[in-house]
Amino acid sequence: MTAELVRGQNHPLSQARLEIRVSAGTPIVAAATLGDEDGRAHSVEWVAHPGAPTLPGLEVSRQAAADHRLAVDLDALSAEVHRVSVLLALPMGVGGPVSFGSAAVPFVAVTGLDGTEVASYTITGLDAESAVVALELYRRQGAWKVRAVGQGYAGGLAELLTDQGLPQAPQLATSINSAVVDGVARSLQAPPPRTPEGDRSRQTATSALGPDQSGSPYTTQGATGPYPGAQGATGPYGGAPGRPDGGASATDPAATQPTPAAPSSGGPIDYSHPRRQNAAPPPPPPTAPPAEPGQPARPVAGDATGWSMDERLYNQVWGMFEDLARTTAAYRSAVDFADTRLEKELDQVLSDPRSRIGGQGDAARETAQAKHVQLVDQAREALERDLVQLTAEAEVVEPALPVAYARWDNPAWHAYRVPMEMPMAFRLGDLQLPESDPLRIPMLVRLPLERGLWIDAGRTAASDGSFADSHELRQLAMESAVAHTARLLAVHPADEFTVHVIDPAGSGAQALAPLVRAGVLAAPPAVGAAGVADVLGRLTQRVDLVQMAVRGGAADSLPPGFDTSQQLLVVNDFPHGFDDRAVNQLRYLADEGPAVGVHLMMVADREESSAYGPLLDPLWRGLLRLTPVPDDHLADPWVGHAWTYEPCLVPHGSQVLEQVLAQVAAARAKYR
């Protein structure tokens, strides 16, 4: 199964000998740097490039080409090497594009020697940059992983290599470019190019609608799709030709990123978020304090790759989630193996009439039981060791989280100020596995939301059975919706997020009171059938107008005073007050709204809504289901664990929600 990565996402590597295949559509230079534990290259001897293409365990192409194959043998790398960064750069002085913004979107894939793709990454979001760190292979807790980086540099190779820690970076960049321009490197036949018909990721990346934005670890149901591979030639280590068509890729509809609009005429597509253009290169990650001899490295907050501390913390939380998923899967697999082995050995004992009774049979059963206990204890010991490390990391990371990622009881909220730009994600709650109690991993969801939210107000399988009362469940579900809404308001700039509420029977008035008192809603909650029709009609019209403007390449033709902010519609007590027309409008908003900035949050009882039958099923499947109480229904796309989700609620008696909403309201008043 191929993992189609998005920026910042990582994936484990089970093979040591790999190929990294690059398709760029225009001649580029491919290089690689080796890095120590801090990601720093010690000298020019730690860089493989066209003038010096071979290092122990690493080989790159000798010329600029549109397609490259880099060979990596992780077992052959020096023990000092903890990171391999794959670099792509546009050669200067050869008449080609001078920036990636005017070139085809590069695509990289990590494959086995038989051509089977392990992970792939389409590098979107580049503009004035002429060099980029495409991805990195890195060692974490003794295992190797690949991470999609996509970090570009407008200063070209010189700036990139300087950021890698090389004092001789300008001279090395000049020599690399000179070798390419002067034709010093020998010519090699490039591998066959990827065709648009044979590469789904390339089609997606160059389409007018932009790339697939999936990639969060949180999903309610996995999805797979065919991934036609390119036919390839034999790699540097030998190996077989490229794999035939087939395979599958896990997708995750819970992740969200901006959906780019189609360009009005020609030219490259700008995939970058308008608030993340021209960002400075990320500072070096923090250095962990030295560990005691024989002990694992002490965790440090923000030690992942990213342009900012927020992005590094997001990526670190992602890594913690994946590590917990993997270590738990390994433990469960080991226990299953021990159980199967015990059952098999006991069957062998019982199948022999001579060992069914007497001392021989008892001894055989005791031996089998002892082996089972030993295997389970070994698995548990490994799990406990990993949990101790992850718990220590969580204790460091949680206090360092910014408000968008922090729990409501985090002191960071006491220093809250209305932000000037939207963060890359926000916290929806916490995730936990039975074996990891009390360790919890923050559930971070990318912004802007690509999927709406369904908060289930019906009966749920609460472990303690304390929420059997339907009225109490509905009230708690609405409080959860208000907490999520308040957080979304708090993490967006004051003029860039607008909230509408539909409460047909007024049953959510008590829970909605903090939002109403603060004056942060676009209008009082709509009640009655007329109120439902009015709000849905206006938002549906808004989606139609923006879609027509975008498709026609005339975004400036929107009516004067048109509200261009992100819109959130909170619907309480569905389906009360909704007719078939209103249900269809909700489905339309759920399907078409996110692409043009209209998002949906529904508080509803699935059983009560079942009367609509097939009409409602697409709406139910298209939203991310959450619960107001801890519930084990969220599944990750790697190993299919049923994670227990716990919503992020305001602590009882805390005034933090009112204080935050007061600041939001004051900031919004300045724009009215």
C-alpha positions, 0 to 999 in steps of 0.5 A: 500500500502506497502512502500518499503524503502531504507536507509534514506527514511521515511514514515508516520504512520497512526496507533498508535498500530503496530508490527515490524517484523524482519526476519534475517535467523540467531538468532539475538537479537532484542531490542529497545531504547527510545529517547528524542527530540535529540534522546538520551536515558536517562538511561538503563530504556529507553532500552527494551531488552531480560533481560527487554523486556517490557516498557510502549508502547513497548515490545520486544522478550525475546530471540535470534531468527531468527524471531521477533515481537516487539509490539509498542503502540505510544499512550502509550509512555511517552510525553518525548519520541520522537523516538523509535529505533529498534536495531538488534545485533548478540549474541556473544559466541553462535557459530553463525556469528560474523558480518552481512557481513557473515549472511543473509541480515536482513529484517524488516517490520512495520505492523498493528495489522491485519498484513497489512504491512505499510513499509518494509526495507531490510538492505543492505550494512553491512559488519564487523558490529555486531549491527545495528539500523534497523529503527526508529519511530519518532515524527515530527510536532505532527505526527509519521513516520518511517525511514529506518536507517541501521546504523551499528556498528563494535563495537557491542551493546556497541558501538551502545548503547554508540552512543544512549547516554547511559553512562552505555552502555558497562555494559548493552551490557554485561548483554544483551549478558549474558542473551541470552547466559545463557538462562536466558530469557524464551523460546518463539516459534518464528513466522513462518519464511518467505519463499523465495517464499512468500517474494519478498523483501527477494528474491530481497535482496539475489539475485546475482543482489542485491536489488531494488534500487528504492526510490526517491520521483521523478518519471514521472509515478508510478508503483505498484507490488504484494507483497505476505505477510508471514502468521503470528500468533497473535501479542502481542496485540491480532490482526489478523493473518498475511495478505493474499497475496496482496497489492502493493508497490510504486516504483520510478525509478528516485532514483539511487544507486550503483548496486552490482556485483554478487560474483565470488564464494560463500559467502555473497554479498557486497552491500556497495558502495566501497567508503562508507565502514568502515565509522565512526558512524554519529555525533549527529545531530545539536541541534536547538536553543530554540523556543519561548514559544508556537511557533514551534521549530526553524529549523536547517540544518542537523537534520535528520539521517545520517552518514555525514552532506551531508547524513543528509541534503539529508534526511532532504530535502527528509523530506521537500519534503514529508511534503510539499506533505502531507500538500498540499494533506490534503489542497486539500482534505479539499477543495474538501470535502467543495466543495462536501458538498456545492454542496450537501447542495445546491441540498437539498435546490433546491430539496425542492419546499418550499425553492426554493424561498423566505427567507427560501431558501436564508437563507439556501443557505447563511448558506451553503456558510458560512460553505464552506467558514469556511471549506476552511479558516480552511484548508488554515490556516493549510496549511499556518502554515505548509508552514511558517514552511517549508519556515523557514526550507528551508531558513536554509537548502539552505545555508548549502547545499554542492556543489552537492546539491546547486544552481549555485548561492550558495556561496559554489561554490566559495570554490569549490574543486574537490572532492575525492569521489562521493557524494550520490546525486546531484541536478537536479533542484527545485520542487514546487506546486501551493499552495507553491509559492514561496517555492521550494524544491531541486530535489536531485537524487541519484548517480550513475544515474540509469536512463538516462535523456531526456531533451525535446527540443520541444514545451512546455507549458510554462506558459508565452508563452515566448518560442514559438520559437523552435530554442530558446527552443533547445538552452535552452535545450542544455544549461540545458544539459551542466549545468547538465553535468558540475555539474556531472563532478564537483561532481565526482573525476577527474578520475572517470567521463568521458563525450562523446558528439554526436552533429551530425549537430554541432547545439549545438556548442555554448552551448557546448563551455564551456565544449570544451574550458575547455578540460573536454570532452573525445574527441571533439563532434562527428559529422556526421553519422560516428561520431555517429556510432563510439561513439555508437559502442565504448560504446556498446562494453564497456557495453558488455565487463564489463557485460561479466567480471562481469557475469564471476566473472573475473573483473580483466580480462578487457583489460589493460588501460581499463577506469573504470570511470563512462561514460556519453553520451550526445546526441544532436538533436536526431534523426538527424544523427541516423539510426535504428541501432543507435537507437537500440544501444541507447536503449541498452545503456539506458537499460544495461548501468547504471548497468555497469557505462554508462549513457545517457543524450538526448536532443531531441524533442519528437514530431520529434522523434515520427517517430520511433514509437514503437521502441522509446517508451521503450527509452522514458519511460526508461528515466527521462524526464526533461524540460529546462523551468518550467513545471508541469509533475513530479509526486510523488508516494505518492499522485500523485501531478503534481510538477512544475520542474524548471531546475538548470541553471547558472545565466546569466553573472556568471563565476562560470561554467567556474571557476569550469570547469577550476578546473576540467580540471586541476585535470584531467590533473594530471591523464593523 
